[in-house]
Amino acid sequence: MRGLKRALSVSALAAPLVIGCAGLASAQGGGGANFGTDQFISAENGAGVTGDNSADTGGAVQHADFGIWSDDTGVSGGSAGADAAFGND
């Protein structure tokens, strides 16, 4: 049962990695830049995933980070995010 719980936890915690790419940085024409980094671990004592993502679209900036940990005592985690948009008045 413990192995099943760990397998389910790892699958759920790795989902953000499917959406993004580890260590991704890019720039688009027209003024924009993105950066993202994700890490995950699965060990005998538990499993976890963290991520940091930032973007500058030329008219707005955004940043988000998160972390999730699962072990025999349960699941814990947290996240933070901020964004700002700039208009041409």
ABEGO torsion letter per residue (X at the ends): XAAAAAAAAAAAAAAAAAABBBGBBBBBBGGBBBBBBBBBBBBAAEBBBBBBBBBBAGABBBBBBBBBBBBAAEBBBBBBBBBBBBBBX
